[in-house]
């Protein structure tokens, strides 16, 4: 593309960059949308569910591996999953974008397209309603997501009780396998990331890692079915199940028979953004049973009735050094 048609953001004003983004985000769903000092959003039952997540170049993504569209899609998806995990309906995203001043405007276009299309696909009632732009040596995307409970009670991590069924909606293990493929096949001899070719980018595991599609609508379905506890599986099934067990004061006994032919990636891989839930009654359509809740024991998580060693999953403070390069 000609440089004049694809200027660097450092060559433009903030207003010009903002107009380029807004032109690609689609119509606002807010009472007052982008363009004022703040958005005005309707809160049907007087409560707002809110979460925030940040993607930073280096620990969270590599530009050699992720396209601008991928990053926009993933930045939306991971936040939408947290709203869904509360049993809520996503209603708005606020996006703060810090970019090096040599970033091309075409990159900004791709990022905005990914944000818009993730919302259209995963949460049609949700759109980007505001945010902030600034410069930084490190590309950083921070998204705040807002949601409505629509009269429901929120579903917390702390409600699981002995006798409940443990169930999951969405894939497990594919994103972790995708990350392993990136680090195993797409680095040079010095460990630096190299671009992923277009054919390889269609690999199912890489798609799950670079452009996840959490089952957002099933969060509300779980709440309607009486889920006693629920959370987004972002850091690995065992690690997140441990968090739910600790919050609820119980033990979760996971059954590998419900985890497919290769249960290890399902247990320890991160970034799947599936929904982990417990139910006292029938499991709703879209969820599959993977275990049961038992009285609290010496270990928060069992696998096939035996203690799991707890290894695996993603902790940015523990795992960052392993992913430098």
C-alpha positions as CSV (number, residue, x, y, z in Angstrom):
1,X,0.0,0.0,0.0
2,X,1.2,3.5,-0.9
3,X,2.6,5.3,2.2
4,X,0.5,8.4,1.5
5,X,-2.6,6.2,1.7
6,X,-1.4,4.5,4.8
7,X,0.2,7.1,7.0
8,X,1.9,6.4,10.3
9,X,-0.2,7.5,13.3
10,X,2.6,9.9,14.3
11,X,1.9,11.8,11.1
12,X,-1.8,12.3,12.0
13,X,-3.7,14.2,14.7
14,X,-5.5,12.3,17.5
15,X,-8.7,13.4,15.9
16,X,-7.8,11.9,12.6
17,X,-6.9,8.6,14.1
18,X,-10.1,8.6,16.2
19,X,-12.2,9.3,13.1
20,X,-10.6,6.5,11.3
21,X,-11.5,4.1,14.1
22,X,-15.0,5.3,14.6
23,X,-15.7,4.9,10.8
24,X,-15.1,1.2,11.2
25,X,-16.8,0.4,14.5
26,X,-20.4,0.6,13.3
27,X,-23.4,2.3,14.9
28,X,-23.5,3.1,18.6
29,X,-26.0,1.3,20.9
30,X,-25.6,3.8,23.7
31,X,-27.9,6.7,24.7
32,X,-24.9,8.9,24.1
33,X,-22.1,7.2,22.2
34,X,-18.6,8.1,21.1
35,X,-17.9,11.8,20.6
36,X,-18.6,13.3,24.0
37,X,-16.5,13.3,27.2
38,X,-18.2,10.0,28.2
39,X,-20.8,7.6,27.0
40,X,-24.2,7.3,28.5
41,X,-25.4,3.7,28.7
42,X,-28.8,2.3,29.8
43,X,-28.7,0.0,32.8
44,X,-32.0,-1.8,32.7
45,X,-32.1,-3.1,36.2
46,X,-29.8,-0.4,37.8
47,X,-26.7,-2.6,38.0
48,X,-23.7,-2.7,35.7
49,X,-21.2,-5.6,35.4
50,X,-17.7,-4.3,34.6
51,X,-14.3,-5.9,33.8
52,X,-11.0,-4.9,32.3
53,X,-8.3,-6.7,30.5
54,X,-5.0,-5.5,28.9
55,X,-3.0,-7.0,26.0
56,X,0.7,-5.9,25.9
57,X,3.1,-6.6,23.1
58,X,5.6,-9.1,24.5
59,X,4.0,-11.0,27.3
60,X,0.5,-11.2,25.7
61,X,1.0,-11.2,21.9
62,X,3.7,-11.0,19.2
63,X,3.1,-8.8,16.1
64,X,4.8,-11.5,14.0
65,X,2.1,-13.9,14.9
66,X,-1.1,-11.8,15.4
67,X,-2.6,-9.5,12.8
68,X,-4.2,-6.2,13.8
69,X,-7.6,-7.9,13.1
70,X,-6.7,-10.8,15.4
71,X,-5.7,-8.4,18.2
72,X,-9.0,-6.5,17.9
73,X,-11.0,-9.7,17.9
74,X,-9.1,-11.2,20.9
75,X,-9.2,-8.0,22.9
76,X,-13.0,-8.0,22.6
77,X,-13.5,-11.7,23.1
78,X,-11.5,-12.1,26.3
79,X,-13.5,-9.3,27.9
80,X,-16.8,-10.5,26.7
81,X,-16.1,-13.9,28.2
82,X,-15.6,-12.3,31.7
83,X,-19.0,-10.6,31.4
84,X,-20.7,-13.8,30.3
85,X,-19.1,-15.7,33.2
86,X,-21.2,-13.5,35.6
87,X,-24.4,-14.5,33.8
88,X,-24.6,-11.1,32.2
89,X,-25.2,-9.7,28.7
90,X,-22.3,-7.6,27.3
91,X,-23.5,-4.1,26.4
92,X,-20.4,-1.9,25.7
93,X,-16.6,-1.9,25.3
94,X,-14.3,1.0,26.2
95,X,-11.0,0.7,24.4
96,X,-7.7,2.4,25.4
97,X,-5.1,2.1,22.7
98,X,-1.4,3.1,23.2
99,X,0.6,2.8,20.0
100,X,4.1,3.6,18.8
101,X,4.0,6.7,16.5
102,X,5.2,4.7,13.5
103,X,2.1,2.4,13.6
104,X,0.4,2.5,10.2
105,X,-3.2,3.6,9.9
106,X,-4.0,0.3,8.1
107,X,-3.1,-1.4,11.4
108,X,-5.6,0.8,13.3
109,X,-8.2,-0.1,10.6
110,X,-7.6,-3.8,11.1
111,X,-7.8,-3.5,14.9
112,X,-11.1,-1.6,14.7
113,X,-12.5,-4.2,12.3
114,X,-11.6,-7.0,14.7
115,X,-13.3,-5.3,17.6
116,X,-16.4,-4.6,15.6
117,X,-16.7,-8.1,14.1
118,X,-16.0,-9.9,17.4
119,X,-18.9,-8.0,18.9
120,X,-21.2,-8.7,15.9
121,X,-20.4,-12.4,16.0
122,X,-20.1,-13.1,19.8
123,X,-22.3,-10.4,21.5
124,X,-24.6,-8.6,19.0
125,X,-26.0,-6.3,21.7
126,X,-22.5,-4.9,22.4
127,X,-20.3,-2.3,20.6
128,X,-17.4,0.0,21.3
129,X,-18.7,3.1,22.9
130,X,-15.6,5.1,23.8
131,X,-12.0,4.9,24.9
132,X,-8.7,6.7,24.7
133,X,-5.7,7.1,22.4
134,X,-2.1,7.8,23.3
135,X,1.5,7.0,22.2
136,X,3.8,4.4,23.7
137,X,6.9,2.6,22.8
138,X,5.0,-0.6,23.5
139,X,1.7,-1.4,21.7
140,X,-0.9,-1.9,24.5
141,X,-4.6,-2.5,24.1
142,X,-6.7,-2.1,27.3
143,X,-10.4,-2.9,27.1
144,X,-13.1,-2.3,29.7
145,X,-16.3,-4.3,29.1
146,X,-19.7,-3.5,30.6
147,X,-22.7,-5.7,30.9
148,X,-26.3,-5.9,32.2
149,X,-27.7,-8.6,34.4
150,X,-31.2,-8.0,33.0
151,X,-32.8,-8.7,36.4
152,X,-30.8,-11.9,37.1
153,X,-28.6,-12.4,40.1
154,X,-24.9,-12.5,39.2
155,X,-23.4,-16.0,39.1
156,X,-20.2,-15.9,41.3
157,X,-17.2,-18.3,41.7
158,X,-18.2,-18.9,45.3
159,X,-21.5,-20.7,44.9
160,X,-20.5,-24.3,44.2
161,X,-21.7,-26.8,46.7
162,X,-21.1,-30.5,47.3
163,X,-23.3,-32.6,45.1
164,X,-23.3,-30.1,42.2
165,X,-22.3,-31.2,38.7
166,X,-19.3,-29.6,37.1
167,X,-19.8,-28.6,33.5
168,X,-18.0,-26.6,30.7
169,X,-19.1,-24.8,27.6
170,X,-16.6,-24.1,24.8
171,X,-13.4,-25.7,23.8
172,X,-10.5,-26.8,26.1
173,X,-6.9,-27.3,25.1
174,X,-6.8,-25.9,21.6
175,X,-5.5,-22.5,22.5
176,X,-2.7,-24.0,24.6
177,X,-1.7,-26.3,21.7
178,X,-1.8,-23.3,19.4
179,X,0.6,-21.4,21.7
180,X,2.9,-24.4,21.8
181,X,2.9,-24.5,17.9
182,X,3.8,-20.8,17.8
183,X,6.7,-21.1,20.2
184,X,7.8,-24.4,18.6
185,X,7.6,-23.6,14.9
186,X,7.6,-19.9,14.4
187,X,10.8,-18.7,16.0
188,X,14.2,-18.3,14.4
189,X,17.5,-19.7,15.8
190,X,17.8,-16.8,18.2
191,X,14.3,-17.3,19.5
192,X,12.8,-14.3,17.8
193,X,9.2,-14.7,16.4
194,X,8.9,-15.2,12.7
195,X,5.6,-14.5,10.7
196,X,3.0,-17.2,10.5
197,X,2.1,-17.9,6.8
198,X,-1.5,-17.5,5.7
199,X,-2.1,-21.2,5.1
200,X,-0.9,-22.2,8.5
201,X,-3.0,-19.4,10.2
202,X,-6.1,-21.5,9.4
203,X,-4.9,-24.3,11.7
204,X,-7.6,-24.9,14.2
205,X,-5.3,-24.6,17.2
206,X,-3.8,-21.4,16.0
207,X,-7.2,-19.9,15.4
208,X,-8.2,-20.8,19.0
209,X,-5.1,-19.0,20.3
210,X,-5.1,-16.0,18.1
211,X,-8.8,-15.4,17.6
212,X,-10.8,-17.2,20.3
213,X,-14.6,-17.5,20.1
214,X,-16.0,-18.0,23.7
215,X,-19.6,-19.1,24.0
216,X,-20.9,-15.7,25.2
217,X,-24.6,-16.4,25.0
218,X,-24.3,-19.5,27.1
219,X,-23.4,-17.4,30.2
220,X,-27.0,-16.1,30.3
221,X,-28.3,-19.6,29.5
222,X,-26.3,-21.0,32.5
223,X,-27.7,-18.3,34.8
224,X,-31.3,-19.0,33.6
225,X,-30.7,-22.8,34.3
226,X,-29.6,-22.0,37.9
227,X,-25.9,-22.2,37.7
228,X,-24.5,-22.1,41.3
229,X,-21.0,-20.9,40.3
230,X,-19.3,-19.9,37.0
231,X,-16.1,-18.5,35.7
232,X,-14.1,-17.9,32.5
233,X,-11.4,-20.5,31.9
234,X,-8.6,-18.1,30.8
235,X,-5.6,-19.5,32.7
236,X,-6.2,-23.3,32.3
237,X,-8.9,-25.6,33.6
238,X,-7.0,-26.9,36.7
239,X,-5.8,-23.5,37.7
240,X,-9.2,-21.9,37.3
241,X,-11.0,-24.8,38.9
242,X,-8.7,-24.4,41.9
243,X,-9.8,-20.8,42.1
244,X,-13.4,-21.8,42.0
245,X,-12.9,-24.5,44.6
246,X,-11.1,-22.1,46.9
247,X,-13.8,-19.4,46.6
248,X,-16.6,-22.0,47.2
249,X,-14.8,-23.9,50.0
250,X,-15.2,-27.2,48.2
251,X,-13.2,-29.7,46.0
252,X,-13.8,-30.1,42.3
253,X,-13.3,-33.7,41.0
254,X,-12.8,-33.6,37.3
255,X,-13.4,-36.6,35.1
256,X,-11.0,-37.0,32.1
257,X,-13.6,-39.0,30.3
258,X,-15.3,-35.7,29.6
259,X,-12.2,-34.0,28.3
260,X,-11.6,-35.8,25.0
261,X,-8.9,-38.2,23.8
262,X,-6.1,-36.0,24.9
263,X,-7.0,-34.6,28.4
264,X,-3.6,-33.0,29.3
265,X,-3.9,-29.9,27.1
266,X,-7.5,-29.5,28.3
267,X,-6.5,-29.6,31.9
268,X,-3.4,-27.4,31.7
269,X,-3.7,-25.2,28.6
270,X,-4.7,-21.6,29.0
271,X,-6.6,-18.9,27.0
272,X,-9.5,-21.2,25.9
273,X,-12.1,-18.8,27.5
274,X,-14.5,-21.6,27.9
275,X,-17.2,-21.2,30.7
276,X,-16.7,-23.4,33.7
277,X,-19.9,-23.8,35.8
278,X,-21.6,-25.9,38.5
279,X,-25.2,-26.9,38.5
280,X,-27.4,-28.4,41.3
281,X,-29.9,-29.5,38.6
282,X,-30.0,-30.3,34.9
283,X,-27.1,-29.1,32.8
284,X,-28.3,-26.8,30.0
285,X,-27.8,-27.4,26.3
286,X,-24.3,-26.3,25.2
287,X,-22.6,-27.4,28.4
288,X,-21.1,-30.9,28.9
289,X,-20.5,-32.6,32.2
290,X,-16.8,-32.9,33.3
291,X,-17.0,-33.8,37.0
292,X,-18.7,-33.2,40.3
293,X,-18.3,-31.1,43.4
294,X,-17.4,-32.9,46.6
295,X,-16.9,-31.8,50.2
296,X,-13.7,-29.9,50.8
297,X,-10.7,-32.1,51.1
298,X,-6.9,-31.7,51.3
299,X,-6.8,-30.8,47.7
300,X,-8.9,-28.3,45.9
301,X,-8.9,-30.2,42.6
302,X,-9.0,-33.9,41.9
303,X,-8.6,-35.5,38.5
304,X,-10.3,-38.9,38.3
305,X,-10.4,-38.9,42.1
306,X,-6.7,-38.3,42.5
307,X,-4.9,-35.1,43.5
308,X,-3.6,-33.1,40.6
309,X,0.0,-31.8,40.9
310,X,-1.3,-28.3,40.1
311,X,1.2,-27.7,37.3
312,X,0.1,-26.0,34.1
313,X,-2.0,-23.0,33.2
314,X,-0.9,-19.4,32.8
315,X,0.3,-17.1,35.5
316,X,1.9,-14.0,34.0
317,X,4.1,-13.4,37.0
318,X,5.4,-16.9,37.0
319,X,5.5,-17.7,33.3
320,X,6.7,-14.4,31.7
321,X,10.3,-15.4,31.6
322,X,9.5,-18.6,29.7
323,X,7.9,-16.5,26.9
324,X,10.5,-13.8,26.4
325,X,11.9,-13.4,22.9
